[in-house]
Amino acid sequence: MDISITKADTLKDRPSDTGLGFGTHFTDHMFMMDYNPEKGWHKPCIVPYGPFSMSPATMVLHYGQAIFEGLKAYRTSTGDVQLFRPRDNFNRMNKSAEMLCIPEIDTEFVMKALLTLVDMERDWVPSEPGTSLYIRPTIIATDPYIGLRASHTYRFFIIMSPVGAYYPEGFNPVKIWVTRDYVRAVRGGVGRAKTAGNYAASLYATEIAHKDGYTQVMWLDGVELKYVEEVGSMNIFFVLGDEIVTPQLNGSILSGVTRDSVITMARSWGMKVTERRVAIDELFEAHAKGQLKEVFGSGTAAVISPVGNIKFHEKVIDIGDGTVGPIASRLFKELMDIQYGKAEDKQGWIVPVNPT
Ligand SMILES: *Cc1c(COP(=O)(O)O)cnc(C)c1O
């Protein structure tokens, strides 16, 4: 399939690299293609960034049949542009697609589309330390129909947004609130899919956390309300003594690319990393014994997000001495060094975006 390219007549004024924030500016072009049962995925094109026109009956607006991904393009010190593990994102998108009854995409074809798009927009990849071009592949159900069933037609699109450093004032440990009143995902549900409804369902508890001065919610399992699953929309790690522990993937946890990178990297340093169930009570007991050394989240947006304190019922525990622990700091630095091309890519995680 050839990708048709329509260039924008006028290009936008690009925002300066300082003060980009997150997700408010979009590049000049986007990729899209459509699906129907007769033609499969067809009409791939790169067109000027702009609104879609759709019927108010469009199925995604009613039943939330939507999946997305999040990855980044990074500019290296030599001015080159590169992606971090992009195939893992498209493979995960196909896993989400299966759960949401959405037809799968050809990962090598969408890789080619992504490389073409990022190459066209390479001037949009910012250069200031910590900045990047955030990439959002999405699939939505497009039948204009309000009966409940899986849609027959879909649109896949990729939009891109230059984003600022996540920690412009340096690494600040976040405060998290453990809720037993709300859950993010349940056994047999769609927790392991990156699907729109999971995020809509997380907003209410997150607002309650914010009102109480907490940044993120720590989600417990939806069956026993005992075991830690995730923090906000990040995976979670604990340093217990000299071992790193993270909740095992159980169907309701999203399998993060950063999570996998953290596990691989820490093991390559010779550290013991265990994926298992982690009870919230175990963490409070470990803290009482002085064994809970570090807690941090992992995700594409922040890479590593250190946790400063955790509130559960009326009890608040402080992690470490209020500064970022040595393991979180080292993971943050070494992962960023690979992403920005400052360190050797021993795992084959980097895909360069070569100019055509
Ligand atoms: C996207 C996401 C993550 C992190 O995944 P990465 O691939 O590391 O960015 C973790 N949890 C949830 C719920 C997510 O949506």
Ligand as a Chemical Component Dictionary entry (heavy atoms), coordinates in Angstrom:
data_LIG
# 
_chem_comp.id                   LIG 
_chem_comp.type                 NON-POLYMER 
_chem_comp.pdbx_formal_charge   0 
_chem_comp.three_letter_code    LIG 
# 
loop_
_chem_comp_atom.comp_id 
_chem_comp_atom.atom_id 
_chem_comp_atom.alt_atom_id 
_chem_comp_atom.type_symbol 
_chem_comp_atom.charge 
_chem_comp_atom.model_Cartn_x 
_chem_comp_atom.model_Cartn_y 
_chem_comp_atom.model_Cartn_z 
_chem_comp_atom.pdbx_ordinal 
LIG C1 C1 C 0 0.290  3.614 29.064 1  
LIG C2 C2 C 0 0.115  3.082 30.442 2  
LIG C3 C3 C 0 1.198  2.650 31.243 3  
LIG C4 C4 C 0 2.633  2.836 30.856 4  
LIG O1 O1 O 0 2.968  2.210 29.681 5  
LIG P1 P1 P 0 4.296  2.650 28.907 6  
LIG O2 O2 O 0 4.296  1.769 27.716 7  
LIG O3 O3 O 0 5.445  2.419 29.808 8  
LIG O4 O4 O 0 4.129  4.105 28.565 9  
LIG C5 C5 C 0 0.914  2.075 32.468 10 
LIG N1 N1 N 0 -0.346 1.961 32.919 11 
LIG C6 C6 C 0 -1.410 2.386 32.192 12 
LIG C7 C7 C 0 -2.781 2.212 32.746 13 
LIG C8 C8 C 0 -1.198 2.974 30.943 14 
LIG O5 O5 O 0 -2.249 3.412 30.244 15 
# 
loop_
_chem_comp_bond.comp_id 
_chem_comp_bond.atom_id_1 
_chem_comp_bond.atom_id_2 
_chem_comp_bond.value_order 
_chem_comp_bond.pdbx_ordinal 
LIG C1 C2 SING 1  
LIG C2 C3 SING 2  
LIG C2 C8 DOUB 3  
LIG C3 C4 SING 4  
LIG C3 C5 DOUB 5  
LIG C4 O1 SING 6  
LIG O1 P1 SING 7  
LIG P1 O2 DOUB 8  
LIG P1 O3 SING 9  
LIG P1 O4 SING 10 
LIG C5 N1 SING 11 
LIG N1 C6 DOUB 12 
LIG C6 C7 SING 13 
LIG C6 C8 SING 14 
LIG C8 O5 SING 15 
# 
